[in-house]
Amino acid sequence: MGQWFKKFLPNVYTYRDKFFINCWATLRMFFISGIFSFFLGIVLGVILTITKKGGIKQNRVIFHILDIIINIFRAIPFVILLIFLIPFTRSIVGTAIGVTGAIIPLIFGTVPFFARQVETALANVDSGKLEAARSMGSTTLGLIFRVYLHEAVPELIRVTTITAISLVGLTAMAGAVGAGGLGDFAINYGQGLKHQDIINVCVVVLLVFVCVLQGIGTVLSKKTTNRELFKKRKGE
């Protein structure tokens, strides 16, 4: 195996230690920022849904404030957002470079997008089920967890998959400003040193990662969709 790498991917073999370190850095950025973004995005998406006009807890002030903030951060290109957040990132984690320095910008770049996706997913929940649950005395939390989130599981899985794939791209982009990871490795050791095999391998690894995420999301979405259809048919 080592001889094959030396022959076809000589530069990847030469810098193999740095390659694996940067693969690990990409995974760390993805999972750490992804976990925070998932929970924050769900919370904000729920708040947008219940406080909008006609929502179960309509509140125009809260809705419009969140709506404006999310629109602002969605409108800022991620590379500019990275630079813009440098002072804030340093004040929070003590550095603006490396994996640690990339987490805060990645969260700010992902949460607004995911919150909108969640809002869209929850908007498709059958209003009749909401009214039925409300007539049976469900509280606001009951409506959120037992109706909104429960009924929207297949759609939430789909939008989470879309967001996760987008986050992979953001982690690679973060490498352009010294965050580490495969983006940084491709730029510094691939483009910078003119090693095309390094760029090719980085692209392939990211493509495989995206395909795995898409595959997992598709399987889970189909399973939960089939579960909901089974329940409906059983009820009939």
For each residue, the residues with C-beta under 8 A, 3 or more apart:
1: 4 5
2: 5 6 13
3: 6 7
4: 1 7 8
5: 1 2 8 9 10 12 13 16
6: 2 3 9 10 13
7: 3 4 10
8: 4 5 197
9: 5 6 12 13 197 201
10: 5 6 7 13 14 197
11: 14 15 189 193 195 197 198
12: 5 9 15 16 19 195 197 198 201
13: 2 5 6 9 10 16
14: 10 11
15: 11 12 18 19 185 189 198
16: 5 12 13 19 20
17: 20 21
18: 15 21 22 185 189
19: 12 15 16 22 23 185 198 201
20: 16 17 23 24
21: 17 18 24 25
22: 18 19 25 26 180 181 182 184 185
23: 19 20 26 27 182 205
24: 20 21 27 28
25: 21 22 28 29 99 179 180 181 182 184
26: 22 23 29 30 171 172 180 181 182 183
27: 23 24 30 31
28: 24 25 31 32 99
29: 25 26 32 33 99 102 103 106 171 174 179 180 181
30: 26 27 33 34 164 167 168 171
31: 27 28 34 35
32: 28 29 35 36 99 103
33: 29 30 36 37 102 103 106 107 110 167 171
34: 30 31 37 38 110 164 167
35: 31 32 38 39
36: 32 33 39 40 103 107 111
37: 33 34 40 41 106 107 110 111 114 163 167
38: 34 35 41 42 114 160
39: 35 36 42 43
40: 36 37 43 44 107 111 115
41: 37 38 44 45 110 111 113 114 115 117 118 163
42: 38 39 45 46 114 118 149 156
43: 39 40 46 47
44: 40 41 47 48 66 70 111 115 118
45: 41 42 48 49 114 115 116 117 118 119 121 122
46: 42 43 49 50 118 122 144 148 149
47: 43 44 50 51 62 66
48: 44 45 51 52 63 66 67 70 115 118 119
49: 45 46 52 55 118 119 122 123 148
50: 46 47 55 56 57 58 140 144 148
51: 47 48 55 57 58 59 60 62 63 66
52: 48 49 55 58 63
53: 58 60 63
54: 58
55: 49 50 51 52 58 63
56: 50 130 134 140 143
57: 50 51 140
58: 50 51 52 53 54 55 63
59: 51 62 63
60: 51 53 63 64
61: 64 65
62: 47 51 59 65 66
63: 48 51 52 53 55 58 59 60 66 67
64: 60 61 67 68
65: 61 62 68 69
66: 44 47 48 51 62 63 69 70
67: 48 63 64 70 71
68: 64 65 71 72
69: 65 66 72 73 112
70: 44 48 66 67 73 74 112 115 116
71: 67 68 74 75 112
72: 68 69 75 76
73: 69 70 76 81 108 109 111 112
74: 70 71 112 113 116
75: 71 72
76: 72 73 80 81 84
77: 80 81
78: 81 82 105 109 170 173 174
79: 82 83 173 176 177
80: 76 77 83 84
81: 73 76 77 78 84 85 105 108 109
82: 78 79 85 86 102 105 174 177 179
83: 79 80 86 177
84: 76 80 81
85: 81 82 88 89 96 104 105 108
86: 82 83 89 90 96
87: 90 91
88: 85 91 92 104
89: 85 86 92 93 95 96 101 104 105
90: 86 87 93 94 95 96 101
91: 87 88
92: 88 89 104
93: 89 90 100 101 103 104
94: 90 100
95: 89 90 98 100 101
96: 85 86 89 90 101
97: 101 177 178 179
98: 95 101 102 178 179 180
99: 25 28 29 32 102 103 179 180 181
100: 93 94 95 103
101: 89 90 93 95 96 97 98 104 105 178 179
102: 29 33 82 98 99 105 106 171 174 179 180 181
103: 29 32 33 36 93 99 100 106 107
104: 85 88 89 92 93 101 107 108
105: 78 81 82 85 89 101 102 108 109 174
106: 29 33 37 102 103 109 110 167 170 171 174
107: 33 36 37 40 103 104 110 111
108: 73 81 85 104 105 111 112
109: 73 78 81 105 106 112 113 170
110: 33 34 37 41 106 107 113 114 163 166 167 170
111: 36 37 40 41 44 73 107 108 114 115
112: 69 70 71 73 74 108 109 115 116
113: 41 74 109 110 116 117 163 166
114: 37 38 41 42 45 110 111 117 118 159 160 163
115: 40 41 44 45 48 70 111 112 118 119
116: 45 70 74 112 113 119 120
117: 41 45 113 114 120 121 159 160 162 163
118: 41 42 44 45 46 48 49 114 115 121 122 156 159
119: 45 48 49 115 116 122 123
120: 116 117 123 124 159
121: 45 117 118 124 152 155 156 158 159
122: 45 46 49 118 119 125 148 149 152
123: 49 119 120
124: 120 121 152 155
125: 122 129 130 147 148 151 152
126: 129 130 151
127: 130 131
128: 131 132
129: 125 126 132 133 147 151
130: 56 125 126 127 133 134 143 147 148
131: 127 128 134 135
132: 128 129 135 136
133: 129 130 136 138 142 143 146 147
134: 56 130 131 137 138 143
135: 131 132
136: 132 133
137: 134
138: 133 134 142 143 146 147
139: 142 143
140: 50 56 57 143 144
141: 144 145
142: 133 138 139 145 146 147
143: 56 130 133 134 138 139 140 146 147 148
144: 46 50 140 141 147 148 149
145: 141 142 148 149 150
146: 133 138 142 143 149 150
147: 125 129 130 133 138 142 143 144 150 151
148: 46 49 50 122 125 130 143 144 145 151 152
149: 42 46 122 144 145 146 152 153 156
150: 145 146 147 153
151: 125 126 129 147 148 228
152: 121 122 124 125 148 149 155 156
153: 149 150 156 157 224 228
154: 157 158 221 224 225 228
155: 121 124 152 158 159
156: 42 118 121 149 152 153 159 160
157: 153 154 160 161 217 220 221 224
158: 121 154 155 161 162 217 221
159: 114 117 118 120 121 155 156 162 163
160: 38 114 117 156 157 163 164 217
161: 157 158 164 165 213 214 216 217 218 221
162: 117 158 159 165 166
163: 37 41 110 113 114 117 159 160 166 167
164: 30 34 160 161 167 168 213 217
165: 161 162 168 169 210 213 214
166: 110 113 162 163 169 170
167: 30 33 34 37 106 110 163 164 170 171
168: 30 164 165 171 172 206 209 210 213
169: 165 166 172 173
170: 78 106 109 110 166 167 173 174
171: 26 29 30 33 102 106 167 168 174 175 179 181 182 183
172: 26 168 169 175 181 182 183 186 206
173: 78 79 169 170 176 183
174: 29 78 82 102 105 106 170 171 177 179 181 183 184
175: 171 172 178 179 180 181 182 183 184 185 186 187
176: 79 173 183 184 187
177: 79 82 83 97 174
178: 97 98 101 175 184
179: 25 29 82 97 98 99 101 102 171 174 175 183 184
180: 22 25 26 29 98 99 102 175 184
181: 22 25 26 29 99 102 171 172 174 175 184 185
182: 22 23 25 26 171 172 175 185 186 202 205 206
183: 26 171 172 173 174 175 176 179 186 187 202
184: 22 25 174 175 176 178 179 180 181 187 188
185: 15 18 19 22 175 181 182 188 189 190 198 202
186: 172 175 182 183 189 190 191 198 199 202 203
187: 175 176 183 184 190 191 192
188: 184 185 191 192 193
189: 11 15 18 185 186 192 193 195 198
190: 185 186 187 193 195 196 198 199 202
191: 186 187 188 194 199
192: 187 188 189
193: 11 188 189 190 198
194: 191
195: 11 12 189 190 198 199
196: 190 199 200
197: 8 9 10 11 12 200 201
198: 11 12 15 19 185 186 189 190 193 195 201 202
199: 186 190 191 195 196 202 203
200: 196 197 203 204
201: 9 12 19 197 198 204 205
202: 182 183 185 186 190 198 199 205 206
203: 186 199 200 206 207
204: 200 201 207 208
205: 23 182 201 202 208 209
206: 168 172 182 202 203 209 210
207: 203 204 210 211
208: 204 205 211 212
209: 168 205 206 212 213
210: 165 168 206 207 213 214
211: 207 208 214 215
212: 208 209 215 216
213: 161 164 165 168 209 210 216 217
214: 161 165 210 211 217 218
215: 211 212 218 219
216: 161 212 213 219 220
217: 157 158 160 161 164 213 214 220 221
218: 161 214 215 221 222
219: 215 216 222 223
220: 157 216 217 223 224
221: 154 157 158 161 217 218 224 225
222: 218 219 225 226
223: 219 220 226 227
224: 153 154 157 220 221 227 228
225: 154 221 222 228 229
226: 222 223 229 230
227: 223 224 230 231
228: 151 153 154 224 225 231 232
229: 225 226 232 233
230: 226 227 233 234
231: 227 228 234 235
232: 228 229 235 236
233: 229 230 236
234: 230 231
235: 231 232
236: 232 233
